[in-house]
Amino acid sequence: MKRFSIVMLSFVLASGSLFAQDTSVEQMHLSLLKLSFPSSLESNEPNLREMDGKTFSILHQEREASVYVASQTSHYLLYSDRTETRGGFVLNSKIYIFSQETLESQAVISATIEKSPTGFHFSIDPSALEQGYTSGCFAAVASAYMEDALVEGLWWEGMLAFDPAYVESRAYYKTKEQAIANVPHHVQPKSCFIWRDGKSSTPWRPIPGTGCAHWIAHQKGIYSSPGCFNRCAIRVSQVVSGKSRHSINNARVGDIWTNTSLSHCGIVIGVGSGTVRVRHCSSGSGGVVVGNFRSGYSYR
């Protein structure tokens, strides 16, 4: 079993326009891949890869690599270089974060992973905590990074564990307005999909999760705990609690529909033969949309 030691963190914060700064790191990863892959640079497809529902663009050489991925609120560019040392190696890494709408640089997060004969050391500067980024924001990618770093030819693969949604849901903000601005684009309503559970300097954050149940709770007046800032339910299990479950064939207009794994839900607005028409808040579609489903359950 590997022992990971988090010894110190180093975050550097910057501001200004992407194109006003030094645009190396392969020209800021080909100008953020012409803003989220239009024709993937005229169909040359610079190493696009689908993984866990996310699309990454990857540029790598023997000792340097950068990975680009976008969320609905931000662009992320991860960069690392590897230096061999006696008994191990050092990975110097940066995460560049840019606003999706304005392309202003929000932060440049610097970190170091060192492999020595005594184990791994992951470092990051505590000043980042004042900006709302906690060490937990990067725990998943740091762990994967350390694991893959041992395979020399694929040492950069751990960067593909980076998940913008995971980072954004765990970042804290100074003001309520900043937290609301970082609620995922598809979530409706946004103004209450926040919690005030952080420390006094950065108390606000978006609620972790997709928000499908939250939309239903507002439509049907379902309250629960934990809930949104207005106390409406935020989990699928909450909006179906106490209701009877029925098959798709017995669904009625107004029922709450869920998929079979109870990970997504919506409101039935039409029924057919073995199918239901559902209005639902979808992260994949970017908002409240209507779709037809042939599986799942209905609750009333």
N, C-alpha and C positions, 0 to 999 in steps of 0.2 A: 504494500500500500504506500503510495507516494505521500509525503508530508509537505503541505504547502504552507509557507510562512509569509503572511502579509506584514511587511515591515514598515513601509513608508510609501506614501503616494505623492505624485508630483503632477499637479494640474497647472497649465498655463492658460490664462484667459485672454482672448484677443477680440478686437472689434473692428468693424469696417467691411468694405465690400470684398467679395472673393477676388474680383479681377483687379482690385487696387493693390493687392498684396503680392508677394513673391509667389508666382504660380508654377513653381517646380512641383515635385511629386507628380512626375509625368503630366505636366501642365494641368495640375489639379485634376488628375485622372481624366484626361481628355475633356476638360471643361465639364466635369461631372457628367461625362458620357452624353454630351450634347443635351443636357437636362433630361435625364431618364430615358435613354436609349432610342431617340428617334432614328428609326431604321438601323439602329446599332452601328452608327458611323458608316452609313451606306453599306450595310449588310456584311461588313468584315467580321462582325460579332466578336469583339475583343473579350473572349472568355466569359460569356454570360452563363450563369449557372442557377438553376432553380433548386431551392433547398428549403424545406419546411414552409412552403408558401411564400417565400421571399425570393427575389431575383437579385443576384450579386453580379457585379462586373469585376473581373480579377486581372491584374497585371502583375507578373512576377518574373524575377530573374533569380540567379543563384543565391544572392544575399540580400535582395530587396523585394518587397511586395507591397502592393496597395489593393484594397478591396473597397468598392463603392456600393452602397445600398441606400435607397431613399425610403422615407416614410411619408405619411400624408401631411406631416408638419415640418419635416427637416430632411436635409441631405447629410449623409454621413460618409466620410472618407477615412478609412483606416490605413495607416502606413506603418511598416516595420522594417528595420534592417537587422541583420544577424552578424555578430562578431564572435568568432571562435576564441575561447580562452583555455588556459591550462585546466583540464578537468571539467570543461563544460562550455558554455556559451552565454552571450548576453543578447537579448532582444530589446532594442529601443523602439518604442511604439508611440504613435500619436493618433488621436481621433479628432478629425476636423468636423465641426458641426456647423451647418449653415441653414439659415431660415429657408424654407421651401418657397415662400412668397417673395422675399426681398433679396435673397442670396447674401444677406449680411452674415458675417462670421459671428456665431454666438459663443463659441468656445474652441480652444485647442487643448485637448486633454493629453498630457504626456505621462507615460508609464514605462517601467522597466521590468523585464522578467530576466532573472539571472539563474542559470543552472551551474551549481558548483558541486564538489564532492559531497557536501553536507545536505544538498537538497535544492529545492526551488525557492526563490524569493521574488515576490511580486511587490513592486513599490509604486506609491501614489501619494501626492502631497495633500495634507489635511486642509489646506486653504480651499480646495475644491468643495468642501462641505458647505462653505459659505455661499457658494454659487448654486447649491441645490443638488449636486451630483454626489451620491453616497457610494461607498465601496461596493455595496450590494448591487448597484446599477451594472457593474461589470464582472460580477462574480462568475456568471456562466461562461462568458467568453474567456476570462482569465484561466479558468479551470481547463477548458478545451484547448486553449493556446498552449498551456504547459504540457499537456498530453501529446499534442501533435508536434510540438517543438523537438521531441526526441527523435522523430523520423526526419532525417536531414533534408531529403528531397522534398518533403511536404511540410516543412516546419511552419509555414504560414497558414496552413489549413484551419487552424484554430480560430482565425478571424471570421470564418464563415459561421461560427456559433453566435456572432453578434446579432442581436434582435432589437431593432429600434423600439418596438412596442414595449419590450421589457425595460429598456432604459428609460423611456419617457414616462411610464407608469410609476417608476420609482424615483424620479427626479422631483425635488421639492422647490418651491418658488417663494419669493418674498411676499408677493401680493396675490390676492384672489384672482385679479384680472389676468395675471401671468399664467396661473394654473388653468383658467378657462381657455386661454389662447392656445394651450397645449393639449387640450382634450382632443382625442382623435376626431378627424374630420367628419366621420359618418355618424357620430353619436348625437342623438337628439333626445331631449333638449340638452344643451351644453352647459348652461349657466349654473346648474346644480350638480353636475357630474364631477364633483370635487370633494376632497376631504381636507380638514384642517387638523392634522395629527402630527405635524412635524415640530421641530424645535422653534423657539421664538423668532430666530432670525430668518428662517425659511419654513413657515408652517404649512403652506398650501401645496397640494398635488392633485393631478387627475386621478380618478378612481381606477385601479387596475381592472381590466376587463373590456369587453367589446360593447356593452351597452344595449344589447337586444332586449333583455329583460327590463332594463330601466325605461325604455320607450314604452313597453307594454304597461308597466306600472303607472306611468303618467296617464296613459289612455284609459285605464280601468280603475284608477285610484287605489292602487295596492301599496300599502305601507309595510315596512319591515325593518329589521336591524340585523346586519349592517345595511344602511341605506344611503341614498345620495344626500346632499346637503339639505334637501327638502324632505328627507325621510322616506322617499319612495324606494321600493325594492330594486335591487340591482343584480339578483341572481335568478337563474331559471328555476331553481328549486323553490325559491320564494314565491314566484308568481303562480306556480301550480300547486302550492301547498294547500291541503284541505279540499282539493277539487277531485272529481271522479275522472278516471282516464278512460278514453274510448278509442276505438280503431278509426283509421281514416275513413272507412266505409260508413261509420256512424257519426261523422263530424257534422257540426252545425255552424252556420254563420255566427260569428261572435265568439266561438271557442278560442282558446289559446292552443296553438299548434306548437309542438316541439319535435325535433328530430329524435331518433331512437336513443341516442346517447345523452339526451338532455343537455346538449352543449349550445343549442340555438333554439330560438322561439320566435313566434309572430302571432298575428291575429287572423283567424279564418274569415275571409270576405266572400268566398264562393265555394261551392261543393259540386263535384261531378262524380262520375263513376270511377271509384278507386283513386280519386285525386282531390286535392284541396288547393284553392287559390288563397295565398297568404300575403298579407302586408307585414313586412318585417324590417328591422334596422340591421343592415348588412355591412360588415366591415369590408367584405370583398367588393361590394358594389358601390361603396362610398356614401351610403345614406339610407333613408327609408324607401324601400322599393317593393314591388309586387312580383311574386313568382309562384309557379305551380309545383306541388310536391306530391309524390306517390308513396311516400313512406313516412313514418313517424306516428305521433299520437295527437289526439285532441283532448283538451281538458275543459270541464265546465262545472 
